[in-house]
Amino acid sequence: MENLIVTYSDRVRAKAAALLKDAQLVILPTETVYGIAADPTNEAAVKSLFNAKKRPDTKPLQIMTKDLTQAQQLGIFNNNALKLAHAFWPGALTIIIERRDDAGLCEPIFCGRDTIGIRVADHPIISDFLAEFGRPIAISSANISDEQPCIDATSAALTLQKPVAIIIDGGQCDIGISSTVVDCTTATPNILRQGSITAEKIAQALSA
């Protein structure tokens, strides 16, 4: 386990990005919880992520982008989605929108759906990593499906060490719970998972 966990540095970031491009899995911190990431353009890597988490193939993966501009290349942002993105990104909010057919991501991510969940995280390691990697990442919490998410590198290693190439230690996550998830494909946005961004804050942003 100790060999997998590495303290963040420029060299580690470059190594992790190279591993991801080589279809390996990488665990890294966000402001919410630790995430396990794969190259979303590589079907084998995405399937490996599903297998590592024992995640049902009916639960799509989240995509993380460096900013809203990159996110708009993957999905169609209606007015409500744009309001939430401007209000809470970067931050602990995942927005579900209609996906673009030309997004260039592999199909297993979507589990047969025509929607995509996207987040722009508010964490310097993620931001720098996405810039190094050069494209979005497929990511999910670094835990077995339906178990408690991990908020430090050691817990993530104990949970998912076997299929992972490297675990970047960025300390304990500030928020400690998974992101709020809002489905913006319906006329009235629907909160699918409550995180640190509350329903009241969502309603305020949508009414602005």
C-alpha positions in Angstrom: 0.0 0.0 0.0 2.8 2.4 0.9 4.3 2.1 -2.5 1.1 3.3 -4.1 0.7 6.5 -2.1 2.8 9.4 -3.2 3.0 13.0 -2.0 1.9 15.4 -4.7 4.5 17.2 -6.8 5.0 18.3 -10.4 6.8 15.0 -11.1 4.0 12.9 -9.5 1.4 14.8 -11.5 3.2 14.1 -14.8 3.6 10.5 -13.9 0.0 10.1 -12.9 -1.2 11.7 -16.2 1.0 9.4 -18.2 -0.4 6.4 -16.3 -4.0 7.5 -17.0 -3.2 7.9 -20.7 -1.8 4.3 -20.5 -5.3 3.0 -19.5 -4.3 2.8 -15.8 -6.4 4.0 -12.8 -5.4 6.9 -10.6 -6.8 8.0 -7.2 -6.5 11.6 -6.4 -8.1 14.1 -4.0 -10.9 16.6 -4.6 -12.4 19.0 -2.2 -15.3 16.6 -1.6 -13.9 13.1 -1.4 -11.0 11.1 -3.0 -11.8 10.0 -6.5 -10.7 7.1 -8.7 -10.1 8.3 -12.3 -9.8 6.8 -15.8 -9.3 8.1 -19.3 -12.9 8.6 -20.6 -11.8 7.9 -24.2 -10.5 4.5 -23.3 -13.2 1.8 -23.0 -10.9 -0.7 -21.3 -9.9 1.8 -18.7 -13.5 2.8 -18.0 -14.6 -0.8 -17.7 -11.7 -1.3 -15.3 -13.0 1.5 -13.1 -16.4 0.0 -13.0 -14.9 -3.4 -12.0 -12.6 -1.8 -9.3 -15.6 -0.2 -7.6 -18.0 -3.2 -8.3 -20.2 -0.5 -9.7 -23.4 -1.6 -11.5 -23.4 -1.0 -15.2 -26.6 0.9 -14.8 -24.9 3.8 -12.9 -23.1 6.3 -15.2 -19.8 7.8 -14.3 -19.2 11.4 -13.7 -16.9 13.5 -15.9 -14.7 16.1 -14.5 -13.5 19.1 -16.6 -11.1 21.9 -16.0 -13.8 24.6 -16.7 -17.2 25.4 -18.1 -15.8 25.9 -21.6 -14.5 22.4 -21.7 -17.7 21.1 -20.2 -19.7 22.7 -23.0 -17.9 20.6 -25.5 -19.4 17.5 -23.8 -22.9 18.5 -23.1 -25.7 20.9 -23.9 -26.2 23.5 -21.1 -29.7 24.9 -20.9 -30.5 28.1 -19.0 -30.9 26.3 -15.6 -27.6 24.4 -16.1 -25.8 27.6 -16.9 -27.1 29.4 -13.9 -25.9 26.6 -11.6 -22.5 26.3 -13.3 -21.9 30.1 -13.0 -23.1 30.0 -9.4 -21.2 27.0 -8.1 -18.3 26.1 -10.4 -15.7 25.4 -9.5 -17.2 23.6 -6.6 -19.1 20.6 -5.1 -21.9 20.4 -7.7 -22.4 17.8 -10.4 -24.8 18.9 -13.2 -26.6 16.4 -15.4 -27.4 17.6 -18.9 -28.0 16.2 -22.3 -24.8 14.9 -23.8 -23.3 15.7 -27.2 -23.0 12.9 -29.7 -19.6 14.2 -30.8 -18.1 14.4 -27.2 -15.6 11.7 -28.1 -16.1 9.7 -24.8 -16.6 5.9 -24.8 -20.1 4.6 -24.4 -19.7 2.5 -21.1 -19.5 5.8 -19.2 -23.1 6.6 -20.0 -24.8 3.2 -19.3 -27.1 3.6 -22.3 -28.3 7.1 -21.3 -28.3 10.3 -23.4 -27.2 12.4 -20.5 -23.9 13.3 -18.9 -23.0 14.3 -15.3 -20.2 17.0 -15.2 -18.3 18.7 -12.4 -15.6 21.4 -12.2 -13.9 20.7 -8.9 -12.5 23.4 -6.6 -9.2 21.7 -5.8 -5.7 22.8 -6.9 -4.4 19.2 -7.5 -7.4 18.4 -9.7 -7.1 21.6 -11.6 -3.4 21.1 -12.3 -3.9 17.4 -13.1 -6.5 18.2 -15.7 -4.2 20.7 -17.3 -1.5 18.1 -17.4 -3.7 15.4 -18.7 -5.1 17.6 -21.5 -8.7 16.4 -21.5 -11.5 15.5 -19.1 -11.4 12.5 -16.8 -14.0 9.9 -15.9 -14.2 9.8 -12.1 -16.1 8.3 -9.2 -15.6 8.2 -5.5 -12.7 6.0 -4.5 -14.7 3.3 -2.7 -16.7 0.1 -3.4 -20.1 1.0 -4.8 -22.6 2.1 -2.1 -20.0 2.1 0.6 -18.7 5.2 2.5 -16.5 7.5 0.4 -12.9 8.0 1.4 -11.6 11.4 2.6 -7.9 10.5 2.9 -5.3 8.6 0.8 -4.8 5.8 3.3 -8.5 4.9 3.4 -8.7 5.0 -0.4 -5.6 2.7 -0.6 -7.1 0.2 1.8 -10.3 0.1 -0.2 -9.1 0.0 -3.8 -5.3 -0.6 -3.8 -5.2 -3.7 -6.0 -6.3 -2.3 -9.4 -4.9 1.2 -9.0 -1.5 2.4 -10.4 -0.9 5.4 -8.1 -2.6 7.3 -5.3 -1.9 11.0 -5.0 -1.9 12.1 -1.3 -3.3 15.6 -1.0 -4.3 15.4 2.6 -7.7 15.1 4.0 -10.6 16.4 1.9 -12.1 19.7 3.1 -15.8 18.9 2.6 -15.8 15.2 3.2 -19.0 14.2 1.5 -19.8 13.6 -2.2 -21.0 16.4 -4.4 -24.6 17.5 -4.8 -26.0 16.2 -8.0 -28.7 18.1 -9.9 -30.5 16.8 -13.0 -31.1 19.8 -15.3 -32.7 17.8 -18.1 -36.2 18.3 -16.7 -38.2 21.5 -16.8 -37.7 21.9 -13.0 -34.1 20.8 -12.0 -34.2 17.8 -9.7 -31.7 17.2 -6.8 -30.7 13.5 -7.1 -28.1 13.6 -4.3 -27.7 16.1 -1.5 -24.2 17.2 -0.7 -22.7 20.4 0.8 -24.6 22.6 -1.6 -28.1 22.6 -0.2 -31.5 22.7 -1.9 -32.0 26.2 -0.6 -28.8 27.4 -2.3 -29.8 25.6 -5.6 -33.2 27.3 -5.5 -31.7 30.7 -4.9 -29.3 30.3 -7.8 -32.1 29.2 -10.2 -34.3 32.1 -9.2 -31.6 34.8 -9.7 
